[in-house]
Amino acid sequence: MDRKAEQLDPKIRVGQYHTHISHTRRSRSLIQKEWEGLKPDILMIPIGGRIAKNTMNEDEALEAVELISPKRVIPCHYNEAFFWKKNCNPADDRFFKKRVEDMGIECRIMGYGDEIVF
């Protein structure tokens, strides 16, 4: 990360490696071989694909976490509202957190307005 990026987000330090996997479609091919051993400092990964199927579900995300081997994980894209529907992408974030921590990896569930400073 360059100095310009650090100025945009002062909580991110130069030298840290961040990976964010955005909405990925649900299929076996989404677990990419290229992800193996990336070992980022922080991985943001979607877990809300149970119903909408526009991203990974908890089990698929856990498989990706195991493959990528990050130091820390932040689940995202789940339990979101969409127009009239209160919970469009349901997920069990506590189950996901426990399984990630069982792998020996730190997992942080964030709420609205939360900040993480590493």
VMD Tcl script that draws the C-alpha trace (Angstrom):
set ca {
  {0.00 0.00 0.00}
  {1.36 3.40 -0.88}
  {1.39 6.58 1.17}
  {-1.57 8.01 -0.76}
  {-3.73 5.06 0.30}
  {-2.54 5.45 3.89}
  {-3.64 9.10 3.85}
  {-7.13 8.03 2.71}
  {-7.49 5.66 5.66}
  {-5.17 6.48 8.55}
  {-6.12 3.22 10.33}
  {-4.35 1.19 7.62}
  {-0.61 1.06 8.01}
  {1.88 0.89 5.17}
  {3.13 -2.67 4.83}
  {-0.16 -4.35 5.74}
  {-1.73 -6.58 3.10}
  {-5.52 -6.46 2.84}
  {-7.81 -8.62 0.73}
  {-11.52 -8.06 0.18}
  {-13.51 -10.66 -1.70}
  {-16.71 -8.97 -2.79}
  {-19.96 -10.53 -3.92}
  {-18.90 -13.76 -5.58}
  {-21.40 -16.14 -7.08}
  {-22.01 -19.41 -5.32}
  {-20.32 -22.33 -7.05}
  {-17.40 -24.68 -6.57}
  {-15.37 -22.62 -9.03}
  {-15.50 -19.57 -6.77}
  {-12.92 -21.14 -4.49}
  {-10.02 -20.09 -6.67}
  {-6.76 -22.02 -6.68}
  {-4.95 -18.66 -7.01}
  {-6.21 -17.77 -3.52}
  {-4.20 -20.57 -1.91}
  {-1.65 -19.26 0.58}
  {-2.25 -15.54 -0.03}
  {-1.86 -14.98 3.74}
  {-3.14 -11.39 3.95}
  {-3.11 -9.51 7.24}
  {-6.87 -8.88 6.94}
  {-9.48 -10.69 4.84}
  {-12.99 -9.29 4.37}
  {-15.17 -12.10 3.05}
  {-18.91 -12.34 2.25}
  {-20.93 -14.99 4.10}
  {-24.57 -14.21 3.23}
  {-25.25 -16.48 0.26}
  {-27.74 -18.93 1.77}
  {-30.85 -17.53 0.09}
  {-29.88 -14.82 -2.42}
  {-27.05 -16.98 -3.82}
  {-25.22 -13.87 -4.98}
  {-22.25 -14.63 -2.77}
  {-20.71 -17.36 -0.61}
  {-22.52 -18.90 2.34}
  {-20.82 -19.56 5.66}
  {-19.44 -23.00 4.72}
  {-18.06 -21.80 1.38}
  {-16.49 -18.77 3.05}
  {-14.89 -21.05 5.66}
  {-13.39 -23.13 2.87}
  {-11.97 -19.96 1.30}
  {-10.59 -18.76 4.66}
  {-8.80 -22.07 5.11}
  {-7.33 -21.80 1.60}
  {-6.30 -18.12 1.89}
  {-4.83 -18.37 5.44}
  {-5.29 -14.76 6.64}
  {-4.22 -13.43 10.03}
  {-7.62 -11.79 10.66}
  {-11.08 -12.19 9.11}
  {-14.01 -9.78 8.93}
  {-17.26 -11.28 7.56}
  {-19.30 -8.97 5.33}
  {-22.31 -8.85 2.95}
  {-24.77 -10.60 5.26}
  {-27.96 -9.83 7.23}
  {-28.59 -6.88 4.90}
  {-31.91 -5.23 4.17}
  {-33.04 -4.77 0.58}
  {-35.99 -2.48 -0.09}
  {-38.99 -4.15 1.58}
  {-37.16 -7.28 2.69}
  {-35.63 -7.01 6.16}
  {-32.94 -9.68 5.82}
  {-31.98 -10.43 2.24}
  {-28.70 -12.26 2.94}
  {-29.06 -14.16 6.23}
  {-26.01 -15.72 7.85}
  {-25.01 -17.06 11.25}
  {-22.06 -14.81 12.02}
  {-21.47 -16.41 15.47}
  {-21.14 -19.87 13.86}
  {-18.76 -18.42 11.25}
  {-16.67 -16.63 13.91}
  {-16.36 -19.77 16.03}
  {-15.29 -21.90 13.07}
  {-12.70 -19.30 11.97}
  {-11.32 -19.08 15.52}
  {-11.19 -22.90 15.63}
  {-8.70 -22.57 12.75}
  {-6.54 -20.34 14.96}
  {-7.46 -17.19 13.04}
  {-8.77 -13.99 14.63}
  {-12.31 -13.08 13.52}
  {-14.09 -9.78 14.18}
  {-17.81 -9.25 13.68}
  {-18.45 -5.58 13.07}
  {-21.59 -3.63 13.81}
  {-22.83 -0.35 12.38}
  {-20.33 2.40 13.15}
  {-17.63 0.04 14.48}
  {-13.97 0.73 13.77}
  {-11.00 -1.58 13.94}
  {-7.53 -0.22 14.56}
  {-4.74 -2.76 14.17}
}
mol new
graphics top color blue
foreach p $ca { graphics top sphere $p radius 0.5 }
foreach p [lrange $ca 0 end-1] q [lrange $ca 1 end] { graphics top cylinder $p $q radius 0.2 }
display resetview
